[in-house]
Amino acid sequence: MDQSAASEAPAAKRPLPLSLLKLARPHQWVKSAFVLVGPFYSLGDKPRSLSEIIVPSILTEFAFALASSACYVVNDIFDVEADRLHPRKRRRPLASGAVSRGQAWVFAGLLLLGAVGLVAAIPPAGENSGRALVGLTIALYVANVTVYSVWIKHMLIADVMGLSLGFVLRVLGGCAAVAVSPSTWLLNCTFFLAMFLAFGKRLGERRTAGENVAGIRAVQAAYTDEMLRMAVVVTAVVTLLSYAGYVQARELAYTDAALGGFNLLWLTILPATFGMLRCIVLLERGDYDDPTELALRDRAFAASGLVFAIMTAWLVVQFRL
């Protein structure tokens, strides 16, 4: 047995179901929570029961989760050779040899079938069924990720915009599931926040991979540290300004007369700002190269996100329901 075969032997012994589960990257399903943003902020806009909002929203969220897993599998198939050069990605099931390309293609197809089944189970939203629009947003999402995997990911700036569009499509899918119109503020915040996360990931990769970063992600050869620092800061500022604009636009809805007409929604800007700046610091230091991993592991960042969510939920319950 040669040395390369010996190095892959431990990975090949892992049970196939566990390797397939790892290949699906379930920890990335947290991104599908963007599906819930539109339905959440629409609470109280129309007289409807919570079940009319929760059931289609959850089904849509998991449909996007399965579709995104299928896209991750396909992306890993295309990137298997590059992943073998990455100090962390080389342990992925395809790169390590635990899952074959053929098995990966079949698994991706099954994941997409599961997503279709969940879309078919979405109940009508009022007089209209949101299934068709949800199905369309998921189809566009899969097409966008596929185009990204084979072409756009090699293009400067366009690679980040392609990734960010996937988050916007998640939000649109959630709005379609409950038959609400997405606001411009919502789409702006989503798009620029996603760009911030994508640029932050590229900056983090340069910190952790060093000189080998272009071998891990080819488009990194076109980026520079200074360019990414600027892009991270600019998108962070635009995201916060977009959210601040939304807060100002909703001033009448969240004003408490007992507090002298103070817009209580403004308080949510505080944890949002802390979280954004905390993310920049950790990525700049090279502590993480993936904002999703950062969100799950850094306690201060996670706490800011939790405080933001709790404050926003409380305000919606108090002023909108």
C-alpha positions in Angstrom: 0.0 0.0 0.0 1.4 3.4 -1.0 1.5 6.4 1.3 -1.4 8.2 -0.2 -3.7 5.1 0.0 -2.6 4.6 3.6 -3.5 8.2 4.5 -7.0 7.8 3.1 -7.7 4.5 4.8 -9.0 5.9 8.0 -11.5 8.2 6.2 -12.7 5.3 4.0 -13.5 3.2 7.1 -16.0 5.8 8.4 -19.6 4.5 7.9 -21.1 5.7 4.6 -24.2 7.3 6.2 -22.1 9.4 8.5 -19.8 10.4 5.6 -22.9 11.4 3.6 -24.3 13.4 6.5 -21.0 15.3 6.8 -21.0 15.8 3.1 -24.4 17.5 3.4 -22.9 20.0 5.9 -25.9 20.3 8.2 -24.2 22.9 10.2 -24.6 25.2 7.2 -28.4 24.9 7.5 -28.3 27.8 9.8 -28.1 30.0 6.7 -31.6 28.9 5.8 -32.9 30.8 8.8 -32.9 33.8 6.4 -36.1 32.2 5.1 -37.8 33.1 8.4 -36.9 36.8 8.3 -39.7 37.9 6.0 -42.4 35.9 7.7 -41.2 37.1 11.1 -41.2 40.8 10.3 -44.7 40.4 8.6 -46.3 39.3 11.9 -49.2 41.5 12.6 -49.5 42.9 9.1 -52.4 40.6 8.2 -55.0 38.9 10.5 -53.9 35.2 10.4 -53.1 32.4 12.8 -49.5 31.6 13.7 -49.9 28.1 12.1 -50.6 29.9 8.7 -47.2 31.5 9.1 -45.1 28.9 10.9 -46.0 25.8 8.9 -45.2 27.1 5.4 -42.1 29.0 6.7 -40.6 25.9 8.4 -41.3 23.7 5.3 -39.7 26.3 3.1 -36.7 26.6 5.4 -36.0 22.9 5.3 -36.6 22.8 1.6 -33.9 25.4 1.1 -31.7 23.5 3.6 -31.9 20.3 1.6 -31.4 22.2 -1.7 -28.3 24.0 -0.3 -26.9 20.6 0.9 -27.3 19.3 -2.7 -25.5 22.3 -4.0 -22.7 21.8 -1.4 -22.3 18.3 -2.6 -22.1 19.3 -6.2 -19.6 22.1 -5.3 -17.5 19.6 -3.5 -17.5 17.3 -6.6 -16.2 20.2 -8.7 -13.6 21.3 -6.0 -12.4 17.9 -4.9 -8.9 18.4 -6.2 -8.5 21.9 -4.7 -9.9 20.7 -1.4 -7.2 18.2 -1.1 -4.7 21.0 -0.9 -6.6 22.8 1.9 -5.4 22.0 5.5 -9.0 21.6 6.7 -11.0 20.9 3.6 -8.9 17.9 2.7 -10.7 16.0 5.5 -14.1 16.4 3.7 -15.7 13.1 2.6 -15.0 13.5 -1.1 -11.5 14.9 -0.8 -10.5 12.2 1.7 -12.0 9.4 -0.4 -14.7 8.4 2.1 -17.4 9.1 -0.5 -17.0 8.4 -4.3 -18.0 10.9 -7.0 -20.8 8.5 -8.1 -22.2 8.2 -4.6 -22.1 12.0 -4.2 -24.1 12.6 -7.4 -26.8 10.2 -6.3 -26.9 11.8 -2.9 -27.3 15.2 -4.4 -30.2 14.0 -6.5 -31.9 12.5 -3.4 -31.5 15.8 -1.5 -33.1 17.7 -4.3 -36.0 15.3 -4.4 -36.5 15.8 -0.7 -36.6 19.6 -1.3 -39.3 19.1 -4.0 -41.3 17.0 -1.6 -41.2 19.7 1.1 -42.3 22.4 -1.4 -45.2 20.2 -2.5 -46.3 20.0 1.2 -46.5 23.7 1.7 -50.2 24.7 2.4 -51.9 27.6 0.6 -51.2 31.0 2.0 -54.6 32.7 2.2 -56.3 32.7 -1.2 -53.1 31.9 -3.1 -50.7 29.0 -2.9 -47.1 30.0 -2.3 -45.8 26.6 -3.6 -45.1 27.8 -7.2 -43.2 30.9 -6.1 -41.3 29.0 -3.4 -40.4 26.4 -6.0 -39.3 29.1 -8.4 -37.0 30.7 -5.8 -35.5 27.3 -4.9 -34.9 26.6 -8.6 -33.3 30.0 -9.1 -31.2 29.3 -6.0 -29.9 26.0 -7.3 -29.3 27.5 -10.8 -27.4 30.4 -9.1 -25.2 28.1 -7.0 -24.6 25.9 -10.1 -23.5 28.8 -12.2 -21.3 30.0 -9.3 -19.7 26.6 -8.9 -18.7 26.3 -12.6 -18.0 29.9 -13.6 -18.8 32.9 -11.3 -16.6 31.7 -8.4 -13.5 32.5 -10.6 -14.6 36.2 -11.2 -13.5 39.0 -8.9 -16.5 40.6 -7.0 -19.0 38.7 -9.1 -18.2 35.6 -6.9 -19.3 37.4 -3.8 -22.4 38.9 -5.5 -23.4 35.4 -6.6 -23.2 34.1 -3.1 -25.1 37.0 -1.7 -27.9 36.5 -4.2 -28.5 33.1 -2.7 -29.4 34.7 0.6 -31.7 37.1 -1.1 -33.5 34.2 -2.8 -33.9 32.5 0.6 -35.6 35.7 1.9 -37.8 35.9 -1.2 -38.7 32.2 -0.7 -39.8 32.8 2.8 -41.9 35.8 1.8 -43.5 33.8 -1.0 -44.4 31.0 1.4 -46.6 33.3 3.5 -47.7 35.6 0.7 -46.1 38.8 1.9 -44.2 41.4 -0.2 -40.6 41.8 0.7 -39.6 45.4 1.5 -36.7 47.1 -0.1 -35.1 47.6 3.3 -35.2 43.8 3.9 -33.6 43.0 0.6 -30.9 45.6 1.0 -30.0 44.5 4.5 -29.9 40.8 3.3 -27.8 41.5 0.2 -25.2 43.7 1.9 -25.0 41.5 5.0 -24.4 38.5 2.8 -21.7 40.4 0.9 -20.1 41.3 4.2 -20.0 37.7 5.3 -18.6 36.5 1.9 -15.8 39.1 1.8 -15.1 38.3 5.5 -14.7 34.7 4.6 -12.2 35.5 1.9 -10.3 37.7 4.3 -10.3 35.0 6.9 -9.0 32.5 4.4 -6.0 34.7 3.6 -5.2 34.9 7.3 -5.4 31.2 7.9 -4.0 29.8 4.6 -1.2 32.3 4.0 0.7 32.0 0.7 -1.3 28.9 -0.3 -4.6 30.7 -0.4 -4.7 30.9 -4.2 -4.3 27.2 -4.5 -7.3 26.8 -2.2 -9.6 29.3 -3.9 -8.4 30.5 -7.4 -10.1 33.8 -7.3 -8.0 34.8 -4.2 -5.2 35.5 -6.7 -7.2 38.5 -7.9 -7.9 39.8 -4.4 -5.5 41.6 -2.1 -5.6 42.0 1.7 -6.2 45.8 1.3 -9.0 45.3 -1.1 -10.7 42.7 1.1 -10.3 44.9 4.2 -11.9 47.8 2.4 -14.7 45.6 1.0 -15.5 44.1 4.5 -15.7 47.6 6.1 -17.7 49.1 3.3 -20.3 46.3 3.2 -20.5 46.3 7.0 -21.2 50.1 7.0 -23.8 49.8 4.2 -25.5 46.9 6.1 -25.7 48.9 9.3 -26.9 52.0 7.4 -29.6 50.0 5.6 -30.8 48.6 8.9 -30.7 52.1 10.5 -32.9 53.3 7.6 -35.4 50.5 8.3 -35.4 51.4 12.0 -36.1 55.0 11.1 -38.9 54.1 8.6 -40.6 52.0 11.4 -40.4 54.8 13.9 -44.2 55.2 14.3 -44.8 51.4 14.7 -42.3 51.0 17.6 -42.7 54.3 19.4 -43.6 54.2 23.1 -45.5 57.3 24.2 -44.6 56.6 27.9 -40.9 57.0 27.0 -41.4 60.4 25.3 -41.9 59.0 21.9 -38.6 57.0 21.8 -38.3 54.5 19.0 -37.5 51.3 20.9 -36.5 49.5 17.8 -33.4 51.7 17.7 -32.0 49.7 20.7 -31.5 46.7 18.4 -28.8 48.7 16.5 -26.5 48.3 19.5 -26.1 44.4 19.4 -26.1 44.6 15.6 -23.2 47.0 15.6 -21.3 45.1 18.2 -21.7 41.8 16.3 -20.6 43.3 12.9 -17.5 44.9 14.4 -16.7 41.8 16.5 -16.8 39.7 13.3 -14.4 42.1 11.6 -11.9 41.8 14.5 -11.9 38.0 14.6 -11.6 37.6 10.8 -8.8 40.2 10.7 -6.9 38.3 13.4 -7.3 35.0 11.5 -9.2 33.3 14.3 -11.7 32.0 11.8 -12.0 31.7 8.1 -15.7 31.0 8.0 -18.3 33.5 9.5 -20.7 30.5 10.0 -18.2 28.8 12.2 -17.5 32.1 13.9 -21.2 32.5 14.7 -21.4 29.0 16.2 -18.1 29.1 18.3 -17.5 32.7 19.4 -19.5 33.4 22.5 -19.4 37.2 22.3 -20.6 37.2 18.7 -23.3 34.5 19.4 -24.4 36.5 22.4 -24.9 39.7 20.4 -26.9 37.7 17.8 -29.1 36.2 20.6 -29.7 39.6 22.2 -30.6 41.1 18.9 -33.1 38.3 18.2 -34.6 38.5 21.7 -35.0 42.2 21.6 -36.5 42.2 18.1 -38.9 39.3 19.0 -40.1 41.2 22.1 -40.7 44.4 20.2 -42.7 42.5 17.5 -44.9 40.8 20.2 -45.4 44.1 22.1 -46.1 46.4 19.2 -47.2 44.3 16.2 -49.4 41.5 17.7 
